[in-house]
Amino acid sequence: MTRFWLGGYGAAMDGSADGVGLLAGDEGREASTLAYRGAVVQTPSPSWLAQHPSLDVVYAALEGDAAVQAFARTGESALTPLGPPAAVGQYVCHVAVAPNGSSLVASCYGDGRVVRFGLDADGRIVPAKPDAAAALRAALFGDDVDPDAPAATPPGDGVAAVDPYAVGGERTSHAHAAAYLPDGRVATTDLGFDLVRIWRQSGSGLVLDHEVVLPLGTGPRHMVLHPSGHLHIVTEYSCEVFTLAAAPDGTWSVVSSTLSSPIAQVGTDFPAELARSRDGQFLYTALRGSNTIAALRVRGGGEALESVALADSGVDWPRHHLVHEGKMLVAGQRSDTITLLDLDERTGAPLGIRHEAQVPTPTHFLPVR
């Protein structure tokens, strides 16, 4: 197994992590000696990490500080800041990097903002430009313009204004993740508005192309682009996986949905991540609540899913999991532990917990390239 950069929650997010950590094992015995080796760079609550596709640069969502920052690898197990933090929005929880390394999209749970930054030839974050509407307001009325955090857009037509799962019943935007699509557009989830948004990239940021409206109260959270071209999306509130497909004209729509786990209980279980096997035959969800891992087999041409196995994750509140070299890593946010699970290559089923290690408030794994 390789080593992993480890994202985590710090004091501002009620955690004990003090920066981006390193998870590594002894050579030749990684699966049984995987352990936390300390922070490689001090930074507050780097809850999600993303790798530049061609450079030794890692990007972090600094969730408690409403910023994103680039870090350059300076040694075998060391990172150093590559430029200052760039302001985005409240509780930024996810960053995605373009396959060609030209841009980065940050999703902000707190205020629903989705912000695109350019990346220069060295991987540095290029400050975003203000959107046209914000610039016009500034010119006419003297409003302050924050060029790094354009305002969130409202939900699309026909979306109900009341959310039975929201505090007080009032619906608010909660952007949660982004994925670059093969045609250069960007898909983002909005957990609060039950939307999947498809954006076109422009010189000044993102321009809304169209929206896919999911049923009220589903709460789309994270997504996986399947080799078949389908987009699978796990929902935090309704415990489902929705499958989207693009029509010949480029418009995306829902083609199927299934429960993310056969034991999921709405209101008690809250799916976090959605991960896939390397060959795309299986998807895996984790339920915070019952603390289980569910395996789903991909059927047909990638448009259908079926539950095939269920297992104990071995952690409390599995916030993130990753399939790597035929095994699965699971981050337990509330147990301050990670586990390593074996997977059956033929059936996709988790076979049990091979190893466990103590880690300060882990939230995300990123393989060290």
C-alpha positions in Angstrom: 0.0 0.0 0.0 1.1 3.6 -0.5 1.1 6.4 2.0 -1.8 8.8 2.5 -2.1 12.5 3.2 -4.8 12.8 5.9 -7.3 15.6 6.2 -8.8 16.3 9.6 -10.8 18.6 11.9 -9.0 21.0 14.2 -10.1 22.9 17.3 -12.4 25.3 15.4 -14.4 22.3 14.1 -14.4 20.5 17.4 -11.5 18.2 16.4 -8.0 17.4 17.5 -6.1 17.5 14.2 -3.4 20.2 13.9 -2.9 20.1 10.1 -2.5 17.8 7.1 -1.3 14.4 8.5 0.6 11.5 7.1 -0.7 7.9 7.3 2.0 5.3 6.5 3.2 1.8 7.4 6.5 -0.1 7.5 7.7 -1.1 4.1 6.4 -4.5 3.1 4.0 -4.6 6.1 1.9 -1.5 5.4 -1.5 -3.3 5.8 -0.6 -4.3 9.4 1.5 -1.4 10.5 -0.4 1.6 9.0 -0.2 4.4 11.6 -0.5 8.1 12.0 3.0 9.7 11.6 2.1 13.3 12.6 1.2 16.5 10.8 3.3 17.3 7.7 2.1 21.0 7.7 0.3 23.0 10.3 -3.0 24.3 9.0 -6.5 24.7 10.5 -9.1 22.0 9.7 -8.0 20.8 6.3 -11.1 18.7 6.0 -10.9 17.8 2.3 -7.8 17.3 0.1 -7.2 17.2 -3.7 -4.2 16.4 -5.8 -3.0 18.4 -8.8 -3.1 16.0 -11.8 0.5 16.6 -12.9 2.3 18.6 -10.1 3.3 17.7 -6.6 0.7 20.1 -5.2 -2.1 19.4 -2.8 -5.1 21.6 -2.2 -7.0 21.7 1.1 -10.5 23.0 2.1 -9.8 24.9 5.3 -13.4 24.3 6.5 -13.3 26.4 9.7 -11.5 29.3 8.1 -13.7 29.6 5.0 -10.6 29.3 2.7 -8.8 27.0 0.4 -5.0 26.8 0.1 -2.3 25.1 -2.0 0.6 23.2 -0.6 3.7 22.1 -2.5 5.5 18.8 -1.6 9.0 19.7 -0.5 10.2 16.3 0.6 9.4 12.6 1.0 6.7 13.5 3.6 6.6 17.3 3.8 4.2 20.0 2.5 4.7 23.7 2.5 2.2 26.5 1.7 2.2 27.5 -2.0 0.8 31.0 -1.7 -1.7 32.4 0.9 -5.1 31.0 1.7 -7.8 32.1 -0.8 -11.2 33.2 0.8 -14.3 31.3 -0.4 -17.4 30.8 1.7 -18.6 29.5 5.0 -17.7 25.9 5.9 -16.0 25.1 2.6 -16.0 21.3 2.7 -14.8 20.1 -0.7 -12.4 20.9 -3.5 -12.1 19.4 -6.9 -9.3 20.0 -9.5 -9.7 20.0 -13.2 -8.2 16.9 -15.0 -5.9 19.3 -17.0 -4.9 21.2 -13.9 -6.3 24.6 -15.1 -8.8 25.3 -12.3 -10.2 24.3 -9.0 -13.8 24.4 -7.7 -14.6 24.8 -4.0 -18.0 23.9 -2.5 -19.2 25.7 0.7 -21.7 24.0 2.9 -22.4 27.0 5.1 -23.6 29.5 2.6 -24.0 27.4 -0.6 -21.3 29.2 -2.6 -19.6 27.3 -5.4 -16.4 29.1 -6.4 -14.0 28.4 -9.3 -10.4 29.5 -9.2 -7.8 29.4 -11.9 -4.5 27.6 -11.3 -1.2 28.9 -12.7 1.6 26.8 -14.3 3.1 26.1 -10.8 -0.3 25.1 -9.3 -0.8 28.4 -7.4 -4.4 29.5 -6.8 -5.3 32.5 -9.0 -7.8 34.9 -7.3 -11.3 34.7 -8.7 -12.9 37.6 -10.5 -16.1 39.2 -9.3 -19.2 38.1 -11.1 -20.9 40.7 -13.4 -23.9 41.3 -11.1 -21.6 41.9 -8.0 -19.4 44.3 -10.0 -22.5 46.2 -11.2 -23.8 46.5 -7.6 -20.4 47.8 -6.5 -20.4 50.5 -9.2 -23.9 51.6 -8.7 -24.3 51.4 -4.9 -20.8 51.1 -3.5 -21.3 47.5 -2.2 -18.3 45.6 -1.2 -17.2 43.0 -3.7 -15.4 39.9 -2.5 -13.7 38.6 -5.7 -12.9 35.3 -4.1 -16.5 34.4 -3.2 -19.3 35.2 -5.6 -22.7 35.0 -4.1 -24.7 31.7 -4.1 -27.4 31.3 -6.7 -31.0 30.6 -5.8 -32.7 27.2 -6.4 -34.3 26.6 -9.8 -37.9 26.9 -10.8 -40.4 24.5 -9.2 -38.2 23.8 -6.1 -40.3 23.9 -2.9 -39.4 26.6 -0.3 -39.9 24.5 2.8 -37.6 21.6 3.7 -38.9 19.2 6.4 -35.4 18.2 7.3 -34.1 21.7 7.7 -33.9 23.5 11.1 -37.1 25.5 11.4 -38.3 24.1 8.1 -36.7 26.9 6.0 -34.7 25.8 3.0 -31.1 27.1 2.6 -28.4 26.4 0.1 -25.7 23.9 1.1 -23.2 23.2 -1.7 -21.3 20.0 -0.9 -19.2 18.6 -3.8 -18.1 19.2 -7.3 -17.0 16.9 -10.2 -15.5 17.8 -13.5 -17.4 16.1 -16.4 -15.7 14.8 -19.5 -17.0 17.6 -21.7 -15.4 20.3 -19.5 -18.5 21.2 -17.6 -18.8 20.9 -13.8 -21.5 19.1 -11.8 -22.1 20.3 -8.2 -24.5 19.0 -5.5 -26.6 21.3 -3.3 -27.8 19.3 -0.2 -30.1 22.1 1.0 -31.9 22.7 -2.3 -31.9 19.0 -3.5 -30.2 20.0 -6.7 -27.5 18.8 -9.0 -26.3 21.7 -11.0 -24.4 21.6 -14.3 -22.1 24.5 -14.9 -20.2 25.8 -17.9 -16.8 27.4 -17.2 -16.1 30.9 -18.3 -13.4 33.5 -18.0 -15.0 34.9 -14.8 -16.0 31.6 -13.1 -19.0 29.3 -13.5 -22.2 29.9 -15.6 -25.2 27.8 -14.8 -26.1 25.5 -17.7 -29.1 23.6 -16.2 -30.3 21.9 -13.0 -31.5 18.4 -12.1 -34.1 18.7 -9.4 -34.2 15.7 -7.0 -37.2 14.9 -4.8 -37.7 17.1 -1.8 -35.7 16.2 1.3 -33.2 13.8 -0.4 -30.1 15.9 0.3 -27.6 15.1 -2.5 -24.1 15.0 -1.0 -21.2 13.3 -2.8 -20.9 11.8 -6.3 -18.9 9.4 -8.4 -18.4 9.6 -12.2 -18.6 6.0 -13.5 -16.5 4.8 -16.4 -19.8 4.2 -18.3 -20.4 8.0 -18.2 -23.2 7.8 -15.6 -23.0 10.0 -12.5 -23.9 8.3 -9.2 -25.0 10.6 -6.3 -25.5 9.6 -2.7 -28.1 11.5 -0.7 -27.5 12.3 3.0 -31.1 12.7 4.1 -33.0 10.0 2.1 -30.2 7.4 2.1 -30.4 6.7 -1.6 -28.1 6.6 -4.6 -29.4 8.4 -7.7 -28.0 7.7 -11.1 -27.9 10.4 -13.7 -27.2 10.2 -17.4 -26.6 12.7 -20.1 -28.8 12.9 -23.2 -27.3 13.5 -26.7 -28.0 17.2 -26.3 -25.9 17.3 -23.0 -28.9 17.6 -20.6 -28.5 15.4 -17.5 -31.5 13.7 -15.9 -32.2 10.9 -13.3 -32.4 7.4 -14.8 -32.6 5.3 -11.6 -32.4 5.4 -7.8 -31.8 2.7 -5.1 -31.3 2.6 -1.3 -27.7 3.2 -0.4 -28.0 0.4 2.2 -30.6 -2.3 3.0 -30.7 -1.2 6.7 -30.6 2.5 6.2 -33.1 4.4 8.5 -34.0 7.9 7.3 -33.4 10.4 10.1 -31.0 8.0 11.9 -28.5 7.1 9.2 -26.6 9.7 7.2 -24.6 8.5 4.2 -21.3 10.4 3.8 -19.0 9.3 0.9 -19.6 7.3 -2.2 -16.6 5.4 -3.6 -16.1 2.9 -6.4 -13.8 0.0 -7.1 -11.2 0.7 -9.7 -13.0 -1.4 -12.4 -16.3 0.3 -11.6 -18.1 -2.9 -10.8 -18.9 -1.9 -7.3 -19.9 1.3 -5.4 -19.5 1.6 -1.6 -21.5 3.9 0.8 -20.9 4.4 4.5 -23.7 5.2 6.9 -23.0 7.5 9.8 -25.3 6.3 12.5 -25.3 2.5 12.1 -21.6 2.9 11.2 -21.8 0.4 8.3 -20.3 0.0 4.9 -22.7 -1.1 2.1 -21.5 -2.6 -1.3 -23.6 -2.0 -4.4 -23.1 -3.8 -7.7 -23.3 -1.8 -10.9 -25.6 -3.4 -13.4 -26.5 -2.9 -17.0 -24.6 -0.2 -18.8 -23.9 1.6 -15.5 -27.4 2.8 -14.9 -28.6 0.3 -12.3 -27.4 -0.6 -8.8 -28.2 -3.5 -6.5 -27.2 -4.0 -2.8 -24.9 -7.0 -2.4 -23.3 -6.8 1.0 -23.2 -5.0 4.3 -20.4 -4.9 7.0 -19.3 -3.1 10.1 -17.0 -0.1 9.4 -15.2 -0.5 12.7 -15.3 3.2 13.4 -17.7 5.8 14.8 -19.2 8.2 12.2 -17.4 7.0 9.0 -17.0 10.4 7.3 -14.8 9.2 4.4 -13.8 5.9 2.9 -11.5 5.1 0.0 -10.9 2.0 -2.1 -7.2 1.4 -2.7 -5.4 -1.6 -4.1 -8.2 -3.9 -3.3 -8.7 -2.7 0.2 -10.8 0.0 1.9 -9.7 2.7 4.3 -12.4 4.2 6.6 -12.1 7.4 8.6 -13.9 7.5 11.9 -14.5 11.2 12.7 -15.9 10.6 16.2 -13.8 7.6 17.2 -10.5 9.2 16.2 -9.6 6.0 14.4 -9.1 4.6 10.9 -9.7 1.1 9.8 -8.5 -1.0 6.9 -11.0 -3.5 5.5 -10.3 -6.4 3.1 -12.6 -6.6 0.0 -13.6 -9.7 -1.9 -12.6 -9.1 -5.5 -15.3 -11.3 -6.9 -18.3 -10.3 -4.9 -17.2 -6.8 -3.8 -18.1 -7.6 -0.2 -16.1 -6.2 2.7 -14.5 -9.2 4.4 -13.7 -7.8 7.8 -11.4 -5.4 9.6 -7.8 -6.2 9.1 -6.2 -3.2 10.9 -7.1 -0.2 13.1 -5.1 2.8 14.1 -5.5 5.9 16.3 -5.8 9.2 14.2 -6.8 12.7 15.4 -10.3 13.4 14.0 -9.8 12.1 10.4 -12.0 13.4 7.6 -10.3 12.5 4.3 -7.7 10.2 2.7 -5.6 11.2 -0.3 -3.0 8.8 -1.6 0.5 10.3 -1.7 1.5 10.2 -5.3 
